[in-house]
Amino acid sequence: MATDPIEIRSAPGCNPTWGLLDHLGKLIVTGADTGKTVATEAELSKPQGVSRSVTREAVKMLGTKGLPSARPGQGTFVQPASSWTLFDADVVSWLIETQPDRA
């Protein structure tokens, strides 16, 4: 998982928006609290070392996958798994990658 800001910004061939999208998607899928407010753009972008526009685009892309939803004047909230777009390849990949190994 791309948790190091340098990984997101400078991985060869990696667009920072896609890197942040992958990072945030995995965080949400691994148990972010449904209904809780997602951090602001500034709070999300600073630790990852990316701009607010990169963060805004990544959150918008997550929204199309059903993970967060924005409510004007209230914030952006994590949606329950039943709202996620389960035919989206990224969502399915995150779900598979984050499942504990079944031995």
DRENRO-642572 format. One record per atom (N, C-alpha, C): atom name; x, y, z; residue in one letter. Coordinates in Angstrom, 1 decimal, always signed. Atoms other than C-alpha are relative to their C-alpha. Example, Ala and Ser with C-alpha at 12.3 -4.5 7.8 and 13.67 -1.06 7.14 Angstrom:
BEGIN
+-------+--------+--------+--------+--------+
| atome |     xx |     yy |     zz | residu |
+-------+--------+--------+--------+--------+
|     N |   +0.9 |   -1.2 |   +0.0 |      a |
|    CA |  +12.3 |   -4.5 |   +7.8 |      a |
|     C |   +0.9 |   +1.2 |   +0.0 |      a |
|     N |   -0.9 |   -1.1 |   +0.0 |      s |
|    CA |  +13.7 |   -1.1 |   +7.1 |      s |
|     C |   -0.8 |   +1.1 |   +0.8 |      s |
+-------+--------+--------+--------+--------+
% end
This chain:
BEGIN
+-------+--------+--------+--------+--------+
| atome |     xx |     yy |     zz | residu |
+-------+--------+--------+--------+--------+
|     N |   +0.8 |   -1.2 |   +0.0 |      m |
|    CA |   +0.0 |   +0.0 |   +0.0 |      m |
|     C |   +0.9 |   +1.2 |   +0.0 |      m |
|     N |   -0.8 |   -1.2 |   +0.1 |      a |
|    CA |   +1.3 |   +3.4 |   -0.9 |      a |
|     C |   -0.2 |   +1.0 |   +1.2 |      a |
|     N |   +0.2 |   -0.9 |   -1.1 |      t |
|    CA |   +1.6 |   +5.1 |   +2.5 |      t |
|     C |   +1.0 |   +1.0 |   +0.1 |      t |
|     N |   -1.1 |   -1.0 |   +0.0 |      d |
|    CA |   +4.9 |   +6.9 |   +2.0 |      d |
|     C |   -0.3 |   +1.0 |   -1.1 |      d |
|     N |   +0.3 |   -1.1 |   +0.9 |      p |
|    CA |   +4.3 |  +10.3 |   +0.4 |      p |
|     C |   +0.9 |   -0.1 |   -1.3 |      p |
|     N |   -0.9 |   +0.0 |   +1.1 |      i |
|    CA |   +7.4 |   +9.7 |   -1.8 |      i |
|     C |   -0.5 |   -1.1 |   -1.0 |      i |
|     N |   +0.5 |   +1.0 |   +0.9 |      e |
|    CA |   +5.8 |   +6.5 |   -3.2 |      e |
|     C |   -1.2 |   +0.5 |   -0.9 |      e |
|     N |   +1.2 |   -0.5 |   +0.8 |      i |
|    CA |   +2.6 |   +8.3 |   -4.3 |      i |
|     C |   +0.5 |   +1.0 |   -1.0 |      i |
|     N |   -0.4 |   -1.1 |   +1.0 |      r |
|    CA |   +4.4 |  +11.3 |   -5.9 |      r |
|     C |   +1.0 |   -0.5 |   -1.0 |      r |
|     N |   -1.1 |   +0.2 |   +0.9 |      s |
|    CA |   +7.4 |   +9.7 |   -7.5 |      s |
|     C |   +0.2 |   -1.4 |   -0.5 |      s |
|     N |   -0.2 |   +1.4 |   +0.6 |      a |
|    CA |   +6.8 |   +6.0 |   -8.3 |      a |
|     C |   +0.0 |   +0.1 |   -1.5 |      a |
|     N |   -0.1 |   -0.1 |   +1.5 |      p |
|    CA |   +7.8 |   +5.5 |  -11.9 |      p |
|     C |   -1.3 |   -0.4 |   -0.6 |      p |
|     N |   +1.2 |   +0.3 |   +0.7 |      g |
|    CA |   +4.8 |   +5.6 |  -14.1 |      g |
|     C |   -1.3 |   +0.2 |   +0.8 |      g |
|     N |   +1.1 |   -0.1 |   -0.9 |      c |
|    CA |   +2.5 |   +6.4 |  -11.2 |      c |
|     C |   -0.5 |   +1.4 |   +0.0 |      c |
|     N |   +0.6 |   -1.3 |   -0.1 |      n |
|    CA |   +0.1 |   +9.3 |  -11.5 |      n |
|     C |   -0.4 |   +0.2 |   +1.5 |      n |
|     N |   +0.3 |   -0.2 |   -1.4 |      p |
|    CA |   -0.3 |  +10.8 |   -8.0 |      p |
|     C |   -1.5 |   -0.1 |   +0.3 |      p |
|     N |   +1.4 |   +0.1 |   -0.3 |      t |
|    CA |   -4.1 |  +10.9 |   -8.3 |      t |
|     C |   -0.3 |   -1.5 |   +0.1 |      t |
|     N |   +0.3 |   +1.5 |   -0.1 |      w |
|    CA |   -4.2 |   +7.1 |   -9.0 |      w |
|     C |   +0.6 |   -0.6 |   +1.2 |      w |
|     N |   -0.7 |   +0.5 |   -1.2 |      g |
|    CA |   -1.7 |   +6.5 |   -6.2 |      g |
|     C |   -0.9 |   +0.3 |   +1.2 |      g |
|     N |   +0.9 |   -0.4 |   -1.2 |      l |
|    CA |   -3.9 |   +8.4 |   -3.7 |      l |
|     C |   -1.3 |   -0.7 |   -0.1 |      l |
|     N |   +1.2 |   +0.7 |   +0.2 |      l |
|    CA |   -7.0 |   +6.8 |   -5.1 |      l |
|     C |   +0.1 |   -1.4 |   +0.6 |      l |
|     N |   -0.2 |   +1.3 |   -0.5 |      d |
|    CA |   -5.6 |   +3.4 |   -4.4 |      d |
|     C |   +0.2 |   -0.1 |   +1.5 |      d |
|     N |   -0.2 |   +0.0 |   -1.4 |      h |
|    CA |   -4.4 |   +4.3 |   -1.0 |      h |
|     C |   -1.3 |   +0.3 |   +0.8 |      h |
|     N |   +1.3 |   -0.3 |   -0.7 |      l |
|    CA |   -7.7 |   +5.9 |   +0.1 |      l |
|     C |   -1.0 |   -1.1 |   -0.1 |      l |
|     N |   +0.9 |   +1.1 |   +0.2 |      g |
|    CA |   -9.7 |   +3.1 |   -1.4 |      g |
|     C |   +0.2 |   -1.2 |   +0.9 |      g |
|     N |   -0.4 |   +1.1 |   -0.9 |      k |
|    CA |   -7.8 |   +0.5 |   +0.5 |      k |
|     C |   -0.3 |   +0.3 |   +1.5 |      k |
|     N |   +0.3 |   -0.4 |   -1.3 |      l |
|    CA |   -8.2 |   +2.5 |   +3.7 |      l |
|     C |   -1.5 |   -0.2 |   +0.3 |      l |
|     N |   +1.5 |   +0.1 |   -0.2 |      i |
|    CA |  -12.0 |   +2.7 |   +3.3 |      i |
|     C |   -0.4 |   -1.5 |   +0.1 |      i |
|     N |   +0.4 |   +1.4 |   +0.1 |      v |
|    CA |  -12.4 |   -1.0 |   +2.3 |      v |
|     C |   +0.5 |   -0.8 |   +1.3 |      v |
|     N |   -0.5 |   +0.8 |   -1.1 |      t |
|    CA |  -10.3 |   -2.2 |   +5.3 |      t |
|     C |   -0.7 |   +0.4 |   +1.3 |      t |
|     N |   +0.7 |   -0.2 |   -1.2 |      g |
|    CA |  -12.7 |   -0.8 |   +7.8 |      g |
|     C |   -0.2 |   +1.5 |   +0.5 |      g |
|     N |   +0.3 |   -1.3 |   -0.4 |      a |
|    CA |  -13.2 |   +2.9 |   +7.7 |      a |
|     C |   -1.5 |   +0.1 |   +0.6 |      a |
|     N |   +1.3 |   +0.0 |   -0.7 |      d |
|    CA |  -16.2 |   +3.8 |   +9.9 |      d |
|     C |   -1.1 |   +0.6 |   -0.9 |      d |
|     N |   +1.1 |   -0.4 |   +0.9 |      t |
|    CA |  -19.4 |   +4.0 |   +7.8 |      t |
|     C |   -0.7 |   +1.1 |   +0.7 |      t |
|     N |   +0.7 |   -1.1 |   -0.5 |      g |
|    CA |  -21.1 |   +7.3 |   +8.2 |      g |
|     C |   +0.9 |   +1.1 |   +0.6 |      g |
|     N |   -1.0 |   -1.0 |   -0.5 |      k |
|    CA |  -18.0 |   +9.1 |   +9.6 |      k |
|     C |   +0.4 |   +0.9 |   -1.1 |      k |
|     N |   -0.4 |   -1.0 |   +0.9 |      t |
|    CA |  -16.8 |  +12.2 |   +8.0 |      t |
|     C |   +1.4 |   -0.3 |   -0.5 |      t |
|     N |   -1.3 |   +0.2 |   +0.6 |      v |
|    CA |  -13.8 |  +11.8 |   +5.6 |      v |
|     C |   +0.7 |   +1.3 |   +0.3 |      v |
|     N |   -0.9 |   -1.2 |   -0.3 |      a |
|    CA |  -10.9 |  +14.2 |   +6.4 |      a |
|     C |   -0.2 |   +1.0 |   -1.1 |      a |
|     N |   +0.0 |   -1.1 |   +1.1 |      t |
|    CA |  -10.8 |  +17.5 |   +4.5 |      t |
|     C |   +1.1 |   -0.2 |   -1.0 |      t |
|     N |   -1.0 |   +0.1 |   +1.1 |      e |
|    CA |   -8.8 |  +17.9 |   +1.3 |      e |
|     C |   +1.4 |   +0.3 |   +0.6 |      e |
|     N |   -1.3 |   -0.4 |   -0.6 |      a |
|    CA |   -6.1 |  +19.7 |   +3.3 |      a |
|     C |   +0.6 |   -1.1 |   +0.9 |      a |
|     N |   -0.5 |   +1.0 |   -0.9 |      e |
|    CA |   -5.9 |  +17.0 |   +5.9 |      e |
|     C |   +0.4 |   -1.3 |   -0.7 |      e |
|     N |   -0.4 |   +1.2 |   +0.8 |      l |
|    CA |   -5.7 |  +14.2 |   +3.3 |      l |
|     C |   +1.2 |   +0.3 |   -0.8 |      l |
|     N |   -1.1 |   -0.2 |   +0.9 |      s |
|    CA |   -3.2 |  +15.9 |   +1.0 |      s |
|     C |   +1.3 |   +0.2 |   +0.7 |      s |
|     N |   -1.3 |   -0.3 |   -0.6 |      k |
|    CA |   -0.6 |  +17.1 |   +3.5 |      k |
|     C |   +0.8 |   -1.2 |   +0.4 |      k |
|     N |   -0.8 |   +1.2 |   -0.4 |      p |
|    CA |   +0.5 |  +13.7 |   +5.0 |      p |
|     C |   +0.5 |   -0.8 |   -1.3 |      p |
|     N |   -0.3 |   +0.8 |   +1.2 |      q |
|    CA |   +0.6 |  +12.2 |   +1.5 |      q |
|     C |   +0.9 |   +0.8 |   -1.0 |      q |
|     N |   -0.9 |   -0.8 |   +0.8 |      g |
|    CA |   +2.6 |  +15.1 |   +0.0 |      g |
|     C |   -0.5 |   +0.3 |   -1.4 |      g |
|     N |   +0.5 |   -0.3 |   +1.3 |      v |
|    CA |   +0.2 |  +15.8 |   -2.8 |      v |
|     C |   -0.9 |   +1.3 |   +0.1 |      v |
|     N |   +0.8 |   -1.3 |   +0.0 |      s |
|    CA |   -1.8 |  +18.9 |   -3.8 |      s |
|     C |   -1.4 |   -0.3 |   +0.3 |      s |
|     N |   +1.5 |   +0.1 |   -0.3 |      r |
|    CA |   -5.4 |  +19.6 |   -2.9 |      r |
|     C |   -0.7 |   -0.4 |   -1.2 |      r |
|     N |   +0.7 |   +0.3 |   +1.2 |      s |
|    CA |   -6.4 |  +19.3 |   -6.5 |      s |
|     C |   +0.1 |   -1.5 |   -0.3 |      s |
|     N |   -0.2 |   +1.5 |   +0.1 |      v |
|    CA |   -4.9 |  +15.7 |   -6.6 |      v |
|     C |   -1.0 |   -0.7 |   +0.9 |      v |
|     N |   +0.9 |   +0.6 |   -1.0 |      t |
|    CA |   -6.8 |  +14.9 |   -3.4 |      t |
|     C |   -1.5 |   +0.1 |   -0.5 |      t |
|     N |   +1.3 |   -0.2 |   +0.5 |      r |
|    CA |  -10.0 |  +16.4 |   -4.8 |      r |
|     C |   -0.4 |   -0.9 |   -1.1 |      r |
|     N |   +0.3 |   +0.9 |   +1.1 |      e |
|    CA |   -9.8 |  +14.4 |   -7.9 |      e |
|     C |   -0.1 |   -1.5 |   +0.4 |      e |
|     N |   +0.1 |   +1.4 |   -0.6 |      a |
|    CA |   -9.1 |  +11.1 |   -6.0 |      a |
|     C |   -1.3 |   -0.2 |   +0.7 |      a |
|     N |   +1.2 |   +0.1 |   -0.8 |      v |
|    CA |  -12.0 |  +11.7 |   -3.7 |      v |
|     C |   -1.2 |   +0.0 |   -0.9 |      v |
|     N |   +1.1 |   +0.0 |   +1.0 |      k |
|    CA |  -14.3 |  +12.5 |   -6.7 |      k |
|     C |   -0.1 |   -1.4 |   -0.7 |      k |
|     N |   +0.0 |   +1.3 |   +0.6 |      m |
|    CA |  -13.2 |   +9.2 |   -8.3 |      m |
|     C |   -0.5 |   -1.1 |   +0.9 |      m |
|     N |   +0.6 |   +1.0 |   -1.0 |      l |
|    CA |  -13.9 |   +7.3 |   -5.1 |      l |
|     C |   -1.5 |   +0.1 |   +0.1 |      l |
|     N |   +1.4 |   -0.2 |   +0.0 |      g |
|    CA |  -17.3 |   +8.9 |   -5.1 |      g |
|     C |   -0.8 |   -0.7 |   -1.1 |      g |
|     N |   +0.6 |   +0.7 |   +1.1 |      t |
|    CA |  -18.1 |   +7.4 |   -8.5 |      t |
|     C |   +0.0 |   -1.5 |   +0.2 |      t |
|     N |   +0.0 |   +1.4 |   -0.4 |      k |
|    CA |  -17.3 |   +4.0 |   -7.0 |      k |
|     C |   -0.9 |   -0.3 |   +1.2 |      k |
|     N |   +1.0 |   +0.2 |   -1.1 |      g |
|    CA |  -19.8 |   +4.6 |   -4.2 |      g |
|     C |   +0.6 |   -0.1 |   +1.4 |      g |
|     N |   -0.6 |   +0.1 |   -1.3 |      l |
|    CA |  -17.3 |   +4.6 |   -1.3 |      l |
|     C |   -0.3 |   +1.2 |   +0.9 |      l |
|     N |   +0.5 |   -1.2 |   -0.8 |      p |
|    CA |  -17.8 |   +8.2 |   +0.0 |      p |
|     C |   -1.1 |   +0.7 |   -0.8 |      p |
|     N |   +0.9 |   -0.9 |   +0.7 |      s |
|    CA |  -20.6 |  +10.6 |   -0.8 |      s |
|     C |   +0.1 |   +1.4 |   +0.7 |      s |
|     N |   -0.1 |   -1.4 |   -0.5 |      a |
|    CA |  -20.5 |  +14.4 |   -0.4 |      a |
|     C |   -1.4 |   +0.5 |   +0.3 |      a |
|     N |   +1.2 |   -0.7 |   -0.3 |      r |
|    CA |  -23.3 |  +16.3 |   +1.3 |      r |
|     C |   +0.3 |   +1.5 |   +0.1 |      r |
|     N |   -0.3 |   -1.4 |   -0.1 |      p |
|    CA |  -23.2 |  +20.0 |   +0.6 |      p |
|     C |   -0.2 |   +0.6 |   +1.4 |      p |
|     N |   +0.1 |   -0.7 |   -1.2 |      g |
|    CA |  -22.5 |  +22.0 |   +3.7 |      g |
|     C |   +0.2 |   -0.9 |   +1.2 |      g |
|     N |   -0.2 |   +0.9 |   -1.1 |      q |
|    CA |  -22.0 |  +18.8 |   +5.8 |      q |
|     C |   +1.3 |   -0.7 |   +0.0 |      q |
|     N |   -1.3 |   +0.7 |   +0.2 |      g |
|    CA |  -18.9 |  +17.1 |   +4.4 |      g |
|     C |   -0.2 |   -1.2 |   -0.9 |      g |
|     N |   +0.0 |   +1.2 |   +0.8 |      t |
|    CA |  -18.0 |  +13.8 |   +2.8 |      t |
|     C |   +0.0 |   -1.1 |   +0.9 |      t |
|     N |   +0.2 |   +1.1 |   -0.9 |      f |
|    CA |  -19.0 |  +10.6 |   +4.4 |      f |
|     C |   +0.2 |   -1.4 |   -0.6 |      f |
|     N |   -0.2 |   +1.4 |   +0.5 |      v |
|    CA |  -18.0 |   +6.9 |   +4.1 |      v |
|     C |   -1.3 |   -0.7 |   -0.1 |      v |
|     N |   +1.2 |   +0.7 |   +0.2 |      q |
|    CA |  -20.8 |   +4.9 |   +2.7 |      q |
|     C |   +0.1 |   -1.5 |   +0.4 |      q |
|     N |   +0.0 |   +1.4 |   -0.3 |      p |
|    CA |  -21.8 |   +1.4 |   +3.8 |      p |
|     C |   +0.4 |   -0.9 |   -1.2 |      p |
|     N |   -0.5 |   +0.9 |   +1.1 |      a |
|    CA |  -20.4 |   -1.5 |   +1.7 |      a |
|     C |   -1.2 |   -0.3 |   -1.0 |      a |
|     N |   +1.1 |   +0.3 |   +0.9 |      s |
|    CA |  -23.9 |   -2.1 |   +0.3 |      s |
|     C |   -0.2 |   +1.1 |   -1.0 |      s |
|     N |   +0.1 |   -1.1 |   +1.0 |      s |
|    CA |  -23.6 |   +1.3 |   -1.5 |      s |
|     C |   +1.2 |   +0.0 |   -1.0 |      s |
|     N |   -1.2 |   +0.1 |   +0.8 |      w |
|    CA |  -20.2 |   +0.4 |   -3.1 |      w |
|     C |   -0.4 |   -0.6 |   -1.4 |      w |
|     N |   +0.2 |   +0.5 |   +1.4 |      t |
|    CA |  -20.1 |   -0.2 |   -6.9 |      t |
|     C |   +0.9 |   -1.3 |   -0.1 |      t |
|     N |   -0.8 |   +1.3 |   -0.1 |      l |
|    CA |  -19.1 |   -3.9 |   -6.7 |      l |
|     C |   +0.3 |   -0.6 |   -1.4 |      l |
|     N |   -0.5 |   +0.5 |   +1.4 |      f |
|    CA |  -18.7 |   -4.3 |  -10.5 |      f |
|     C |   +1.1 |   +0.9 |   -0.4 |      f |
|     N |   -1.2 |   -0.8 |   +0.3 |      d |
|    CA |  -15.9 |   -1.7 |  -10.4 |      d |
|     C |   +1.2 |   -0.8 |   +0.3 |      d |
|     N |   -1.3 |   +0.8 |   -0.2 |      a |
|    CA |  -12.5 |   -3.4 |  -10.9 |      a |
|     C |   +0.8 |   +0.4 |   +1.2 |      a |
|     N |   -0.8 |   -0.5 |   -1.2 |      d |
|    CA |  -10.8 |   -1.2 |   -8.3 |      d |
|     C |   -0.6 |   -0.5 |   +1.3 |      d |
|     N |   +0.6 |   +0.4 |   -1.2 |      v |
|    CA |  -13.3 |   -1.9 |   -5.6 |      v |
|     C |   +0.1 |   -1.5 |   +0.2 |      v |
|     N |   -0.2 |   +1.5 |   -0.1 |      v |
|    CA |  -13.2 |   -5.7 |   -6.3 |      v |
|     C |   +1.5 |   -0.3 |   +0.4 |      v |
|     N |   -1.4 |   +0.2 |   -0.2 |      s |
|    CA |   -9.4 |   -5.5 |   -6.3 |      s |
|     C |   +0.4 |   +0.3 |   +1.5 |      s |
|     N |   -0.2 |   -0.4 |   -1.4 |      w |
|    CA |   -9.3 |   -3.6 |   -2.9 |      w |
|     C |   -0.6 |   -1.0 |   +0.9 |      w |
|     N |   +0.6 |   +1.0 |   -0.9 |      l |
|    CA |  -11.7 |   -6.1 |   -1.4 |      l |
|     C |   +0.8 |   -1.3 |   +0.1 |      l |
|     N |   -0.8 |   +1.3 |   +0.0 |      i |
|    CA |   -9.6 |   -9.1 |   -2.5 |      i |
|     C |   +1.3 |   +0.2 |   +0.7 |      i |
|     N |   -1.3 |   -0.3 |   -0.6 |      e |
|    CA |   -6.3 |   -7.5 |   -1.5 |      e |
|     C |   +0.0 |   +0.2 |   +1.5 |      e |
|     N |   +0.0 |   -0.2 |   -1.5 |      t |
|    CA |   -7.4 |   -6.6 |   +2.0 |      t |
|     C |   -0.7 |   -1.1 |   +0.8 |      t |
|     N |   +0.5 |   +1.1 |   -0.8 |      q |
|    CA |   -9.0 |   -9.9 |   +2.9 |      q |
|     C |   +1.1 |   -0.7 |   +0.7 |      q |
|     N |   -1.0 |   +0.8 |   -0.7 |      p |
|    CA |   -7.1 |  -11.9 |   +5.5 |      p |
|     C |   +0.2 |   -1.3 |   -0.8 |      p |
|     N |   -0.3 |   +1.3 |   +0.6 |      d |
|    CA |   -5.4 |  -15.0 |   +4.1 |      d |
|     C |   -0.8 |   -1.1 |   +0.6 |      d |
|     N |   +0.8 |   +1.2 |   -0.5 |      r |
|    CA |   -7.6 |  -18.1 |   +4.4 |      r |
|     C |   +0.9 |   -1.2 |   -0.3 |      r |
|     N |   -0.9 |   +1.2 |   +0.1 |      a |
|    CA |   -5.3 |  -21.0 |   +5.1 |      a |
|     C |   -0.7 |   -1.3 |   +0.4 |      a |
+-------+--------+--------+--------+--------+
% end
